Amino acid sequence: LAAPEELVKGSPVPGDGVLDRAAARRACGFGALAKSLVSIASDGRLIVAADGSYAGALRATAIEHWDPHDPAGGVRPAGEAGVVACDAPLRYVRCVDAEATPSTDPAEAPAAAPDVLVLAGCADGSASVWKIDRASRPWPRRPRLRAQPEVVLRGHGAAVVSGALSPKLGCSLTAAADGRVLLHALDGGILLRELATTPPSSSAAAFAELSAPLGVACLARPVGDDATLLDVHAVNGSCVAETHVSAKVTDCRLAGVLSDALVVATAGALEVRRLPDLSLAKRIDAAQFAPPGCGRPNLSAFALAPDVHAPAALAAATDDGLVALRVLAGAGPWAERRAQQAAGVSGMVTKRAAQVFGFAAGVVARGQDYASAARDVVGEARARGASMSTSTKALGRALGLFRSSSANSTASNSNASGDA
């Protein structure tokens, strides 16, 4: 981790471009919600959360543009739908890209905004998967939350408190408050199996992840108030590995191109663990996220940018309102590759534009050739028309002379007959 790029703490100072958080919440239409009830799309342009206005409501808001001087500007609602077939409040919300294909090159520019799948867990033990159309949305390309869920998942007898979706695996993972963890198929919502949880923890999984390349599920289950059990299960149900963390896990998510790393946040540190054996690869103390002259903060959440597959920066939030941004190792080459790719794209666009202009010039030249040929044809037709007119006039005069000579000869014959 390098030195902090920027630190934001406390109330915003006028003129520094920092948004008032209360005004931002009012502009989005959300109140103060728990972290488990809010989820943000991978590109940061879509916020999905439980609507606090009435129980069981799910709301998606698209963020097209954010003006620091006008918190209400550019916030456009994507749609709202109630959770059908389960008249219960929401307990968990999470959204994932419907057809995300991560690139092995972190400098590659992101593709168009993909469709989004939303997993909504309810207090009555059911869960549902909703879809927000973005890439498949016809013009105008505004996100739209469908009015009906894609599938409803059942089988829990207690509130669903965490979960994960994997469109590539075609399955979903849901964890309930009674400690049961179920694996459902996204096609039809069929219950595939229950993942067996082992002591010393039988409590609800606070965090759940699905790694499609490895085909494993990762769970973080609290053990008492100050410890956490991490375990990895294959999607066929067998337990692959488990380890004990002597602290309460406050955030957890997969990272890496192959989703082969599990980043775990505790109050005092960030840990990077390899999958599937959960071996410790790196430990970052929370003191590195503190501003100069301040003590070690307690980490409460983190995010990786620009995405979890090829991160170049890390944002960590603490329980005292601090948000610290850190540049990860290798960000320099990442930025250089991104610049090179931008230059390559610009050169490709210039080359393509030159080809288009050349084609247009060729079309214009051909059009001029066709116009010249048409003029020649018209001139020749006119010349032929003039000669044909002269011939017609001469033929008319000849016919006139012939008729007059015929009439004269007839009259002379008549006179001769009369004399006779």
C-alpha positions in Angstrom: 0.0 0.0 0.0 1.2 3.4 -1.0 0.6 6.7 0.8 -3.0 7.9 0.9 -4.2 9.8 -2.1 -7.0 11.5 -0.3 -8.7 11.5 3.1 -12.2 12.6 3.8 -13.4 12.9 7.4 -16.1 14.7 9.3 -18.4 17.3 7.9 -17.6 18.7 4.4 -15.9 22.0 4.1 -17.5 24.5 1.6 -15.7 24.6 -1.7 -13.9 21.3 -1.4 -16.4 19.4 -3.6 -17.4 16.9 -0.9 -21.1 16.0 -0.9 -23.2 16.5 2.2 -24.1 12.9 3.0 -27.6 13.7 4.4 -28.4 15.6 1.2 -27.1 12.8 -0.9 -29.3 10.3 0.9 -32.3 12.5 0.4 -31.5 12.8 -3.3 -31.3 9.0 -3.7 -34.5 8.5 -1.8 -32.9 6.2 0.8 -32.7 6.7 4.5 -30.0 5.4 6.8 -29.9 1.6 6.1 -27.8 -1.3 7.3 -24.9 -2.4 5.1 -26.6 -5.7 4.4 -29.6 -3.9 2.9 -27.6 -1.8 0.3 -25.7 -3.1 -2.7 -23.9 -1.2 -5.5 -23.3 -2.5 -9.0 -19.7 -3.2 -10.1 -19.5 0.0 -12.2 -20.9 2.2 -9.5 -23.8 3.4 -11.6 -26.6 1.5 -9.8 -27.6 1.4 -6.2 -30.0 -1.3 -5.1 -31.5 -1.2 -1.5 -34.5 -2.0 0.6 -36.9 0.9 0.5 -37.6 2.1 4.0 -41.0 3.5 3.1 -42.8 0.1 3.3 -41.8 -3.4 4.3 -40.7 -5.9 1.6 -39.9 -3.2 -1.1 -36.9 -3.3 -3.3 -35.7 -0.1 -5.1 -33.0 0.5 -7.7 -31.6 3.9 -8.5 -29.4 4.7 -11.4 -26.6 7.3 -11.0 -25.9 8.8 -14.4 -24.1 11.9 -13.2 -23.4 13.5 -9.9 -22.9 17.3 -9.6 -21.2 18.3 -6.4 -23.0 21.6 -6.4 -26.4 20.0 -6.9 -26.9 16.7 -5.0 -30.3 16.1 -6.6 -28.9 16.5 -10.2 -28.5 13.4 -12.3 -30.1 11.0 -9.9 -32.6 9.0 -11.9 -34.8 6.2 -10.5 -34.5 2.9 -12.4 -37.7 1.4 -11.0 -39.3 0.0 -7.9 -41.0 -3.4 -7.2 -42.3 -5.1 -4.2 -41.1 -8.5 -3.1 -43.9 -10.8 -4.3 -45.1 -14.0 -2.7 -43.5 -13.2 0.6 -45.1 -10.5 2.7 -42.1 -9.9 4.9 -39.4 -7.2 5.3 -36.1 -7.5 3.6 -33.0 -8.7 5.5 -30.4 -8.9 2.8 -29.8 -7.3 -0.7 -27.0 -8.0 -3.1 -26.5 -7.4 -6.8 -24.1 -8.9 -9.3 -23.4 -8.6 -13.0 -25.6 -10.9 -15.0 -23.0 -11.7 -17.7 -19.7 -10.4 -16.3 -16.6 -11.7 -18.2 -13.6 -10.3 -16.4 -10.5 -9.6 -18.5 -7.0 -10.9 -17.6 -5.6 -7.5 -18.4 -6.6 -4.9 -15.7 -5.9 -2.1 -18.2 -8.6 -3.2 -20.5 -11.4 -0.7 -20.7 -14.7 -1.8 -19.2 -17.5 -3.0 -21.5 -20.9 -1.6 -21.7 -22.9 -1.8 -18.5 -24.2 -5.4 -18.2 -27.5 -6.4 -16.8 -27.7 -6.9 -13.1 -29.1 -9.7 -11.0 -30.3 -8.9 -7.5 -30.6 -11.4 -4.6 -33.2 -10.3 -2.0 -33.5 -12.3 1.2 -36.6 -11.9 3.4 -37.6 -12.3 7.0 -39.9 -15.2 6.3 -37.1 -17.5 5.0 -37.7 -17.0 1.2 -35.4 -15.3 -1.3 -35.9 -14.0 -4.8 -33.8 -13.1 -7.7 -34.7 -9.9 -9.7 -33.2 -8.6 -12.9 -32.4 -5.1 -13.9 -32.2 -4.6 -17.6 -29.3 -2.4 -18.8 -27.3 -3.9 -21.7 -30.4 -5.7 -23.1 -32.6 -2.6 -22.6 -33.7 -1.0 -25.9 -33.4 2.7 -26.6 -33.5 4.7 -24.4 -30.9 2.8 -22.4 -32.2 3.5 -18.9 -32.0 0.7 -16.3 -35.3 -0.9 -15.6 -36.2 -3.2 -12.6 -38.5 -5.9 -13.8 -41.9 -6.1 -12.1 -41.7 -9.8 -11.4 -38.8 -11.9 -10.0 -36.8 -14.2 -12.2 -37.1 -17.0 -9.6 -38.2 -17.4 -6.0 -36.0 -19.5 -3.7 -37.5 -21.5 -0.8 -36.4 -23.9 1.9 -35.3 -21.8 4.8 -37.3 -21.7 8.1 -35.7 -18.5 9.3 -34.7 -15.1 7.9 -32.1 -15.0 5.0 -29.3 -12.9 6.3 -26.6 -13.3 3.6 -26.0 -14.9 0.2 -24.3 -14.9 -3.1 -25.1 -15.3 -6.8 -23.1 -16.9 -9.6 -24.6 -16.7 -13.1 -21.6 -18.7 -14.5 -22.3 -21.5 -12.1 -26.0 -21.1 -12.5 -26.7 -21.3 -8.8 -27.3 -19.1 -5.7 -26.1 -19.5 -2.1 -28.3 -18.3 0.8 -27.6 -18.4 4.5 -30.4 -18.1 7.1 -30.4 -17.0 10.7 -30.8 -20.6 12.0 -27.4 -21.5 10.5 -28.6 -23.4 7.4 -26.9 -22.7 4.1 -28.7 -23.8 0.9 -27.6 -24.0 -2.7 -30.3 -23.4 -5.3 -30.3 -23.5 -9.1 -31.1 -20.2 -10.8 -33.1 -22.1 -13.4 -36.4 -22.8 -11.7 -35.2 -22.3 -8.1 -34.6 -26.0 -7.5 -33.0 -26.8 -4.2 -29.7 -28.6 -5.0 -28.3 -29.3 -1.6 -27.6 -28.1 1.9 -24.0 -27.3 2.8 -23.1 -29.0 6.1 -21.7 -26.6 8.7 -19.4 -28.0 11.4 -18.7 -26.9 15.0 -17.4 -24.8 16.6 -19.9 -22.5 14.9 -23.5 -23.2 14.0 -24.6 -19.6 13.8 -25.7 -17.8 10.7 -23.0 -17.0 8.1 -22.4 -13.3 8.2 -20.8 -13.3 4.7 -21.1 -15.7 1.8 -19.2 -15.9 -1.5 -19.3 -18.1 -4.6 -16.2 -18.6 -6.8 -17.2 -19.7 -10.3 -13.7 -20.6 -11.6 -12.9 -22.7 -8.5 -16.5 -24.0 -8.0 -16.4 -23.3 -4.2 -18.4 -21.4 -1.6 -16.8 -19.4 1.1 -18.5 -18.7 4.4 -17.6 -16.5 7.4 -19.5 -17.6 10.5 -19.1 -15.8 13.9 -17.9 -17.8 16.9 -19.0 -15.8 19.9 -18.5 -12.1 19.9 -14.8 -11.9 19.0 -13.9 -14.7 16.6 -14.9 -16.0 13.2 -14.7 -19.3 11.4 -13.9 -19.3 7.7 -14.7 -22.4 5.8 -14.7 -23.3 2.1 -17.1 -25.8 0.6 -17.2 -27.3 -2.9 -20.5 -26.8 -4.7 -21.1 -30.5 -4.4 -21.3 -30.1 -0.7 -18.0 -31.3 0.7 -15.9 -29.2 3.0 -12.6 -28.3 1.5 -10.8 -26.2 4.1 -11.5 -24.1 7.3 -9.6 -21.8 9.5 -10.1 -19.7 12.6 -9.8 -16.0 12.8 -9.3 -14.5 16.2 -11.4 -11.4 15.5 -14.8 -10.5 14.3 -15.0 -10.2 10.5 -16.6 -6.9 9.4 -16.4 -7.4 5.6 -15.4 -10.2 3.2 -15.3 -10.6 -0.6 -13.5 -12.4 -3.4 -10.8 -10.9 -5.5 -8.5 -11.8 -8.4 -9.0 -12.7 -12.0 -9.8 -16.3 -11.1 -11.6 -15.3 -7.8 -8.9 -17.3 -6.1 -8.3 -14.8 -3.2 -10.5 -14.0 -0.2 -10.0 -10.6 1.3 -11.2 -10.5 4.9 -11.5 -7.3 7.0 -11.4 -7.3 10.7 -11.4 -4.3 13.0 -7.6 -4.3 13.2 -6.4 -5.6 9.8 -7.0 -6.7 6.3 -6.1 -10.3 5.4 -5.6 -11.7 2.0 -6.1 -15.5 1.9 -5.5 -17.9 -0.9 -8.3 -20.2 -2.1 -9.2 -23.0 -1.7 -6.8 -23.7 1.3 -7.3 -20.4 3.0 -3.6 -19.9 3.6 -2.6 -16.4 4.6 -0.9 -14.5 1.8 -0.7 -11.0 3.2 -1.8 -9.1 6.3 -2.3 -5.3 6.3 -2.5 -3.5 9.6 -5.4 -1.0 10.0 -2.9 1.6 11.2 -1.9 2.1 7.5 -5.4 3.5 6.9 -5.1 6.2 9.7 -4.3 9.8 8.8 -1.0 11.2 10.1 -0.9 11.7 13.8 -4.0 9.5 14.5 -4.4 6.2 16.2 -5.3 2.9 14.5 -8.9 3.0 13.4 -11.3 0.1 13.4 -12.1 -1.1 9.8 -15.8 -1.6 9.1 -15.9 -2.1 5.3 -13.8 -1.9 2.2 -14.1 -1.8 -1.6 -11.7 -2.6 -4.5 -11.4 -0.4 -7.6 -11.9 -0.4 -10.5 -13.2 -3.9 -9.9 -12.5 -7.0 -7.7 -10.9 -8.9 -10.6 -8.0 -6.5 -11.2 -7.9 -4.0 -8.4 -5.6 -1.0 -8.5 -6.9 0.9 -5.5 -8.6 0.1 -2.2 -11.1 2.2 -0.2 -11.5 1.4 3.5 -14.2 2.8 5.8 -13.9 2.9 9.6 -16.4 3.1 12.3 -15.6 6.8 13.1 -16.6 8.1 9.7 -13.2 8.0 8.0 -12.9 6.9 4.3 -9.2 6.3 3.3 -8.2 5.7 -0.3 -5.0 3.7 -1.0 -3.2 2.9 -4.2 -2.2 -0.7 -4.5 1.1 -2.0 -5.6 1.3 -2.1 -9.4 -1.0 0.8 -9.9 1.7 2.6 -11.9 2.0 -0.1 -14.6 -1.8 -0.5 -14.5 -2.2 3.2 -15.3 0.5 3.0 -18.0 -1.2 0.1 -19.7 -4.5 1.9 -19.5 -2.9 5.0 -21.2 -1.3 2.7 -23.8 -4.6 1.1 -24.5 -6.3 4.5 -24.8 -3.6 5.6 -27.3 -4.2 2.3 -29.2 -7.9 2.9 -29.2 -7.4 6.4 -30.4 -5.1 5.3 -33.2 -7.6 2.6 -34.2 -10.4 5.1 -34.3 -8.3 7.5 -36.4 -7.4 4.7 -38.8 -11.0 3.6 -39.1 -12.1 7.2 -39.7 -9.5 7.5 -42.4 -10.8 4.3 -44.0 -14.3 5.7 -43.9 -13.3 9.0 -45.4 -11.4 7.2 -48.1 -14.4 5.1 -48.9 -16.6 8.2 -49.0 -14.1 10.0 -51.3 -14.2 6.9 -53.6 -18.0 7.0 -53.6 -17.9 10.7 -54.5 -15.4 10.1 -57.3 -17.5 7.2 -58.7 -20.6 9.5 -58.5 -18.7 12.1 -60.5 -17.8 9.5 -63.1 -21.4 8.3 -63.3 -22.6 11.9 -63.6 -20.1 12.5 -66.5 -21.1 9.3 -68.2 -24.8 10.3 -67.8 -24.0 13.7 -69.4 -22.3 12.0 -72.3 -25.3 9.8 -72.8 -27.7 12.7 -72.7 -25.6 14.7 -75.2 -25.5 11.7 -77.6 -29.2 11.2 -77.2 -29.8 14.9 -77.9 -27.6 14.7 -81.0 -29.3 11.7 -82.3 -32.7 13.3 -81.6 -31.7 16.4 -83.6 -30.5 14.2 -86.6 -33.7 12.2 -86.4 -35.8 15.4 -86.5 -33.9 16.6 -89.6 -34.6 13.3 -91.3 -38.2 13.4 -90.4 -38.6 16.9 -91.9 -36.9 15.8 -95.2 -39.1 12.8 -95.4 -42.2 15.0 -94.8 -41.2 17.3 -97.7 -40.6 14.3 -100.0 -44.0 12.9 -99.1 -45.5 16.3 -99.9 -43.8 16.5 -103.3 -44.9 13.0 -104.1 -48.5 13.8 -103.2 -48.5 17.0 -105.3 -47.0 15.3 -108.3 -49.5 12.4 -108.0 -52.4 15.0 -108.0 -51.1 16.8 -111.0 -50.7 13.6 -113.0 -54.2 12.6 -112.1 -55.6 15.9 -113.3 -53.8 15.8 -116.6 -55.1 12.3 -117.3 -58.7 13.5 -116.6 -58.3 16.4 -119.0 -56.9 14.1 -121.7 -59.9 11.7 -121.3 -62.3 14.6 -121.6 -60.7 15.8 -124.9 -61.0 12.3 -126.3 
